[in-house]
Amino acid sequence: MIREAFHSFDYESLNYQDRKDIHDALAETTLKHISSSDGLFTAVPFDVAANPSQRIEYTHLSPAPTTFEEIDLLASVASPRLYPAIKEALEKQKAFTSVAEQRRKEGKHLFSLTTHQQMVDIALYDAAWVGATQHEKWEKDNGLIISRGVTTVQAFGIAASEVTQKLGNVFLSFPRTKTIMELTDSFKKTQAEKKAQHLAAPTIDIDELIKANNHKMRSEIKEWLEVSPHQLARRMGRHALGRYLHVAFTGSTDKVTYGDNHEPERIVMGKVSNGTADIIKHGLVVPIVLWDRDDPIVEIGEVLEVTDRTGLQKVQEWQRSTLAKKLGLPDTAVVTEQ
């Protein structure tokens, strides 16, 4: 099932062509991921009947029926190097996963924050985490934040966004990246052309649509975590279980400059949004560094409580310096956007 939440944007003002234009503009943001996926991803056309997650109204996708074995198989095929390395790292930290599950039973939320070399990083970590901490009704307790761009690519015969529903609850974001800003520019240009041809044609405020999407997504995450204002008192008044939420910390994939030897020479990690900062203050944070290569990098950091920007910067500084060290780069070669 896919849930449709309250509307804070007039989605009925969007006609078919508007929706297709938004889909096509989002698809532009995934082209590099398709080309670097070794055939895992292909473009998928706009067709909400075949791919319900493409409906722009949806920001929360409910879990799809599956088994741990299917998740493990799909992740193994999707990433024959990085995924097994993540599994191995978690296997070596059984005490950590056991304590995490105990804290969840005590009502603590745990937020896994990964670096973002490629689009699938966070989903791979999520899949490995599901296998390492499997428990009854795990689908209800597991969540993932991904970009809406994932609705424009196909993997294993269905929209990639619907593949991720096998991991649990999925929340769809419009990340505030350069490509998304270019999306709004191209959409605005199309809208202006329509207006010039048909003066009576309604125009869509794409900026407001993006804001509405992300606001609604955060509200639905808080509802799911039971930390929204009207739920907090009820949650504190009974024994509520914690939940696991996985997110690529910076939203956009890292900007990597490669040298003649095809090895990274410089990496720019994106800024962390205020929305992400607002969500992770409601639980414990696990910073993670991932990098796919012949000898994958998987580093799991110290569990922290992050309540403000200072704590958030501490998490990202650990990721930045750890990534530089593990890649053998000068410390100044890995930076974060200001």
Residue pairs with C-beta under 8 A, 6 or more apart in sequence:
1 62
2 52
2 53
2 55
2 58
2 61
2 62
3 58
3 60
3 61
3 62
4 55
4 57
4 58
5 57
5 59
5 60
5 216
5 219
5 220
6 216
7 57
8 212
8 215
8 216
9 208
9 209
9 212
9 213
11 56
11 57
13 202
13 204
14 22
14 56
14 204
18 204
19 46
19 48
19 56
20 46
21 187
21 190
22 56
22 183
22 187
22 206
22 209
23 46
23 54
23 151
23 152
24 46
25 183
25 186
25 187
26 148
26 149
26 151
26 152
26 183
27 43
27 149
27 152
27 153
28 179
28 182
28 183
28 186
29 147
29 149
29 177
29 179
29 180
29 183
30 41
30 43
30 119
30 149
30 150
30 152
30 153
33 41
33 118
33 119
33 149
33 153
33 253
34 41
34 42
34 43
34 153
36 118
37 119
37 120
40 77
40 78
40 120
40 155
41 153
41 154
41 155
41 160
42 153
42 154
43 152
43 153
43 154
44 51
44 151
44 152
44 153
44 154
44 159
46 54
47 54
48 54
48 55
51 151
51 158
51 159
51 161
51 162
52 58
52 162
53 61
53 151
53 159
53 161
53 162
53 165
53 170
53 172
54 151
54 152
54 159
54 161
56 209
56 213
58 172
59 171
59 172
59 173
59 213
59 216
59 217
59 220
60 169
60 170
60 171
60 172
60 217
60 220
60 221
60 224
61 161
61 162
61 164
61 165
61 169
61 170
61 171
61 172
62 165
62 169
63 139
63 140
63 142
63 165
63 166
63 167
63 168
63 169
64 162
64 165
64 166
66 139
66 166
68 130
68 131
68 134
70 166
71 127
71 130
71 131
71 166
71 167
72 127
72 131
74 127
74 156
74 163
74 166
75 83
75 123
75 124
75 127
75 128
76 83
76 84
77 156
78 120
78 123
78 124
78 155
79 120
79 124
79 292
81 292
81 293
81 294
81 296
82 121
82 124
82 290
82 292
82 296
82 298
83 124
83 127
83 128
85 296
85 297
85 298
86 124
86 125
86 128
86 290
86 296
86 298
87 128
87 131
87 132
88 298
89 298
89 299
89 300
90 96
90 97
90 128
90 129
90 131
90 132
90 300
91 132
93 300
94 132
96 300
96 303
97 129
97 132
97 133
100 110
100 133
100 244
100 286
101 133
101 135
103 110
103 242
103 284
104 110
104 141
104 241
104 242
104 243
104 244
105 241
105 242
106 242
107 235
107 239
107 240
107 241
107 242
108 242
108 283
108 284
109 225
109 227
109 242
109 243
109 244
109 245
109 282
109 283
109 284
110 242
110 243
110 244
110 245
110 283
110 284
110 285
110 286
110 303
111 244
111 245
111 246
111 247
111 279
111 280
111 283
111 284
111 285
111 286
112 122
112 125
112 126
112 129
112 244
112 245
112 246
112 247
112 286
112 288
113 247
113 248
113 249
113 280
113 285
113 286
113 287
113 288
113 315
113 319
114 121
114 122
114 125
114 246
114 247
114 248
114 249
114 288
114 289
114 290
115 121
115 248
115 249
115 250
115 254
115 269
115 288
115 289
115 290
115 291
115 319
115 323
116 122
116 248
116 249
116 250
116 251
116 252
116 253
116 254
116 269
116 270
117 253
117 254
117 256
117 290
117 291
117 292
118 253
118 292
119 147
119 149
119 150
119 253
121 248
121 290
121 292
122 144
122 145
122 146
122 246
122 247
122 248
123 144
123 146
123 164
123 167
123 246
124 290
125 246
125 288
125 290
126 142
126 144
126 164
126 167
126 168
126 246
127 167
129 142
129 244
129 246
130 138
130 142
130 167
130 168
133 244
135 141
138 168
139 168
139 169
140 168
140 169
141 168
141 241
141 242
141 243
141 244
142 167
142 168
142 169
142 243
142 244
142 246
143 168
143 169
143 170
143 171
143 221
143 224
143 243
143 244
143 245
143 246
144 164
144 167
144 168
144 169
144 170
144 171
144 245
144 246
144 247
145 170
145 171
145 173
145 217
145 221
145 245
145 246
145 247
145 248
146 161
146 164
146 170
146 171
146 172
146 173
147 172
147 173
147 174
147 175
147 251
148 172
148 173
148 174
148 213
150 159
150 160
150 161
150 164
150 172
151 159
151 160
151 161
151 172
153 159
153 160
154 160
155 163
156 163
161 170
161 172
164 170
169 224
171 217
171 220
171 221
172 213
172 217
173 213
173 214
173 217
173 251
174 180
174 210
174 213
174 214
175 251
175 252
175 273
176 251
176 273
177 251
177 252
177 270
178 252
179 252
180 210
183 206
184 206
184 207
184 210
187 204
187 206
188 206
191 203
191 204
191 206
192 203
194 201
194 203
195 201
195 203
214 275
218 275
218 278
218 279
219 228
221 245
221 279
222 228
222 231
222 279
222 282
223 231
224 243
225 243
225 245
225 279
225 282
225 283
226 232
226 234
226 235
226 240
227 235
227 282
242 283
245 279
245 283
247 276
247 279
247 280
249 272
249 276
249 287
249 315
249 316
249 319
250 269
250 270
250 271
250 272
250 316
251 270
251 272
251 273
251 276
252 270
254 267
254 268
254 269
254 270
255 267
255 268
255 270
256 264
256 266
256 267
257 264
257 265
257 266
257 267
258 264
258 265
259 265
264 327
264 329
265 329
265 333
266 329
266 333
266 334
266 335
267 323
267 324
267 327
267 329
267 333
267 334
267 335
268 335
268 336
268 337
269 316
269 319
269 320
269 323
269 334
269 335
269 336
269 337
270 336
270 337
271 336
271 337
271 338
272 312
272 316
277 306
277 309
277 312
280 306
280 312
281 306
281 307
281 308
284 303
284 304
284 305
285 303
285 304
285 305
285 306
285 311
285 315
286 300
286 301
286 303
286 304
287 300
287 301
287 302
287 304
287 315
287 316
287 318
287 319
288 298
288 299
288 300
288 301
288 319
289 297
289 298
289 299
289 301
289 319
289 322
289 323
289 326
290 296
290 297
290 298
291 297
291 323
291 326
291 327
297 323
297 326
297 327
299 322
299 326
301 315
301 318
301 319
301 322
302 318
304 311
304 314
304 315
305 311
306 312
306 314
306 315
316 336
317 336
320 334
320 335
320 336
321 331
321 334
323 329
323 334
324 330
324 331
324 333
324 334
325 331
327 334
